[in-house]
Amino acid sequence: MDLIINLIVYLVVFGLIWWLVSMLPLPAPVAQIVRILFIILLILIILAVFGIVPGGYLPRLSL
């Protein structure tokens, strides 16, 4: 259950950051690079939460 709560919290925070960055007036090439980086970060977050890749950079949430 902790795993699901951690994943939900990380995805909500990630979504809020994505939304705030998308509000910035970035030129098209920069926006494309930022979008690719966010997708890579999203994949890494999901893999780290499930323990497939080491997620030492992700803080453990204890609720």
Phi, psi and omega in degrees: 000322178299324180298317180292320179295317177300316181296317179297315180297315179298319181291325177293315178296317178299317179297319178296319178294318178300316180297316180295319179292325180292341178282344180288142178278081182264146174295157186304313181296321180293319179297323178294317178296317179297319179298318179295318178296321178294322179294319177297318179296321178298316178297318179295321178297314181296317179293324180289322180296322180275000175081015180283321173243152179295130183245048180296337181278347178269124180291143177281132179261127176241114181256000000 
